[in-house]
């Protein structure tokens, strides 16, 4: 006789329920991470648009934009 316990349908049903619960947790984690990445992507996209707008403005006016926080810079 073997020392391993018999595998019953009840045991398999418990293992399947446990696996499905873990998969649901992983799905929730993936959805949360996806939302975080989408927000970061939108933020980076907005910042890139602002940089392009500042660059276009500075090229139009012929000088670099004024940095209000730089104490050594002179106001245009």
C-alpha positions in Angstrom: 0.0 0.0 0.0 1.1 3.6 -0.6 1.3 6.2 2.0 -0.3 8.9 -0.1 -3.9 9.8 0.7 -6.6 9.2 -1.9 -7.5 12.1 -4.1 -11.2 12.6 -3.9 -13.6 14.8 -5.8 -14.0 16.9 -2.6 -10.3 17.5 -2.4 -10.2 18.5 -6.1 -13.1 20.8 -5.7 -11.4 22.6 -2.7 -8.2 22.9 -4.7 -10.1 24.3 -7.7 -11.9 26.9 -5.5 -8.6 27.9 -3.9 -7.0 28.3 -7.4 -9.9 30.4 -8.7 -9.7 32.6 -5.6 -6.0 33.2 -6.2 -6.6 33.9 -9.9 -9.3 36.5 -8.9 -6.8 38.2 -6.6 -4.2 38.3 -9.3 -6.7 39.8 -11.7 -7.6 42.5 -9.3 -3.9 43.3 -8.8 -3.3 43.4 -12.5 -6.2 45.8 -13.0 -4.9 48.0 -10.3 -1.4 48.1 -11.8 -2.9 48.7 -15.2 -4.7 51.8 -13.9 -1.5 53.1 -12.3 0.4 52.7 -15.5 -2.4 54.4 -17.6 -2.4 57.4 -15.2 1.4 57.6 -15.4 1.2 57.5 -19.2 -1.3 60.3 -19.2 0.8 62.4 -16.9 4.0 61.9 -18.9 2.0 62.7 -22.1 0.7 65.9 -20.6 4.2 66.9 -19.4 5.5 66.2 -22.9 2.8 68.4 -24.4 3.8 71.2 -22.0 7.4 70.9 -22.9 6.6 71.1 -26.6 4.4 74.1 -26.0 7.2 75.9 -24.0 9.7 75.0 -26.7 7.4 76.4 -29.5 6.8 79.5 -27.5 10.5 80.1 -26.8 11.3 79.6 -30.5 8.5 82.0 -31.5 9.8 84.7 -29.1 13.4 84.0 -29.7 14.5 83.4 -26.1 14.2 80.8 -23.4 11.2 80.9 -21.1 11.6 82.9 -17.8 12.1 80.8 -14.7 10.3 82.5 -11.8 12.2 80.3 -9.3 15.7 81.2 -10.6 16.9 84.1 -8.5 19.8 84.8 -10.9 17.7 85.0 -14.0 16.6 88.4 -15.2 12.9 88.9 -16.1 12.3 89.4 -19.9 
